[in-house]
Amino acid sequence: MLILGVESSCDETGIALYDSAAGLLSHALHSQVAMHAEYGGVVPELASRDHIRRTVPLLREALARSGRRLADIDAVAYTRGPGLAGALLVGCAFAEALALALDKPTVPVHHLEGHLLSPLLSATPPSFPFVALLVSGGHTQLMRVTGVGEYELLGETLDDAAGEAFDKSAKLLGLPYPGGALLSKLAEAGTAGVHELPRPMLYSGDLNFSFSGLKTAVLTLVREQQEPLSAAFKADAARAFQEAIVDVLVRKSLQALKQTGLKQLVVAGGVGANRQLRAAFDDEARRKRYRVFYPELEFCTDNGAMIALAGCLRLQADTPAKPAGAFAVQPRWPLMDISANGTK
């Protein structure tokens, strides 16, 4: 079974071909970061227009790399939500139109489910059940994953997600867009212990998160400095901020493993590519004797491969594919609103 995956939820256009027997055959990705950098953030209208320009060339690229033809495709999976409405509509329209022309069914996929299952693309994937930490620009959640579509929410952020806190704190430090990745790199040059920042909700007794207060602490730290901010201050502040985020994410995840009695942890989403976060999880895994799994770095950001995989796993789990031609996206779509058989 050959699945075409289409991802267009925000500022990356992704196309991939996944074979249920052979695995991932090819994927092609275009990032809009350079285009949006001029505006200091994602401009939804520009994102949608760029998806329109990129989708067909990326499809041709993915087909050429895989050695397959359009006629070989058995189903088309695409991101239905959550995400930017216009961007989602581009991917949905493209996928539905292509599937209709090929007389093939479609599989609408939840974007976060794609991230959640992305470590299954690795050479050494986890097995069900496991605890998953979904940590990206707009989401920070801990889930108990029993199988495809079998998710139990253990905890989530009550305000800013970790990725949002990274980006907003980077802006406070005067870093250009996209700030989160630049802050992480800058933190490597910082000195530990120069600044102390809070660990929000570390001892709350539950598995929820809160990062808006940490962002405010960075703002307070910045306001105490003389302008312009020195390079040393920025690096030390970045180091303190990142250490606080990592400490909270690791401690809460360990608490989730203890609470569920599971020994496998999946860390997925854009922030899951953070080197200090991975090093901290790896260190705890050795000490506490659990296993931790990550997507390959190229699959931490939004991509078509995770959508093709999720679509394939959905079909293998007997989720009904639908006839092509219907247009429906869900910019706001809680992960808990899907089940093993599709949308509740």
C-alpha angles and dihedrals in degrees: 000000000000117000126193113210124204122190123184107139098128133339103339125076111207133182125179143166118218124185117203090219104033100032125221110004100179144335135193126197138186122193121205094201095114092051095050094042090080089063098040094242146020115309105205097209093050090046092054094048092049092051088056091054096046107041102078096044090049091050090053090048093051092047092049092050093048097046089228132123132227088251090062094063115108099187141358120230120193140172109266094178177054103014143073109338097224094044092049091050091056093055093041093050092047094047095045093046093048092047091048091051091049093042090236131135125251132226116206109211132202108238094222092049086058091055092043093055097037095099086066086074090067125098089245105037126181122252126228130299109047143137114252128203108202105196119169142129095291105017139057113173140149115216137182105223116199097165143321106323092002103112131153118194109227099173143336142185117284094206131350117023118230092256092051090051090051093052096043094046090048089055090051088055091052097252118150126241127313085041103168096068091043091051091053091051092046091051090064089067094048128100118242118238098021091110129024118212128183126263101221116219092352090140099030093120093235137074098253125117137214124187104164091089091053090053089051090051089056089050090052091049091051093049090055091061130082118249129281098045112234121238090241092053092050092050094046092046091048090051092050092047095049093047090053093050093046093048092054095044093048096045094047092047091051089050089053091052090050093047094050097036090230125140101203126080126187118199111195139164134059096300087052087077090066108121097212091050092051092046091052093049092046091051092050091046090058093047098042096036101235128126124245125199131194134183115250108272092253089059097049093084122058111294143160095240094070090048093050090048093048090048091051093048090048091055091046088052088056095252103161114250113220131228112263123254105064118114116209131143131174113208088182112041123150112218090229089065091075127075139189089278097045133265115009 
